[in-house]
């Protein structure tokens, strides 16, 4: 029997680095882009 932690680690390795970090980077890029748009409107 393989435990859940091992399965999650394998999935992360297959995907590449930790997906959470990539999601955070993407969110930060979107936030910055929205901030630039807001500045342009003012």
C-alpha positions as CSV (number, residue, x, y, z in Angstrom):
1,X,0.0,0.0,0.0
2,X,1.3,3.4,-0.9
3,X,0.4,6.3,1.4
4,X,-1.2,9.6,0.3
5,X,2.0,11.6,1.0
6,X,4.0,9.5,-1.4
7,X,1.4,9.8,-4.1
8,X,1.3,13.6,-3.7
9,X,5.1,13.9,-3.9
10,X,5.1,11.8,-7.1
11,X,2.4,13.9,-8.6
12,X,4.4,17.1,-7.7
13,X,7.5,15.6,-9.3
14,X,5.6,14.8,-12.5
15,X,4.1,18.3,-12.7
16,X,7.5,19.9,-11.9
17,X,8.1,22.1,-8.9
18,X,5.4,22.6,-6.3
19,X,2.2,23.8,-8.2
20,X,1.3,26.2,-5.3
21,X,4.4,28.3,-6.0
22,X,3.5,28.5,-9.7
23,X,-0.1,29.5,-8.8
24,X,1.1,32.2,-6.4
25,X,3.4,33.6,-9.2
26,X,0.5,33.7,-11.6
27,X,-1.7,35.4,-9.2
28,X,0.9,38.1,-8.4
29,X,1.4,38.7,-12.1
30,X,-2.3,39.2,-12.6
31,X,-2.5,41.5,-9.6
32,X,0.4,43.7,-10.9
33,X,-1.3,43.8,-14.4
34,X,-4.6,45.0,-12.8
35,X,-2.7,47.6,-10.8
36,X,-1.1,49.0,-14.0
37,X,-4.5,49.2,-15.7
38,X,-5.9,51.0,-12.6
39,X,-3.1,53.5,-12.8
40,X,-3.6,54.1,-16.5
41,X,-7.3,54.9,-15.9
42,X,-6.7,57.5,-13.2
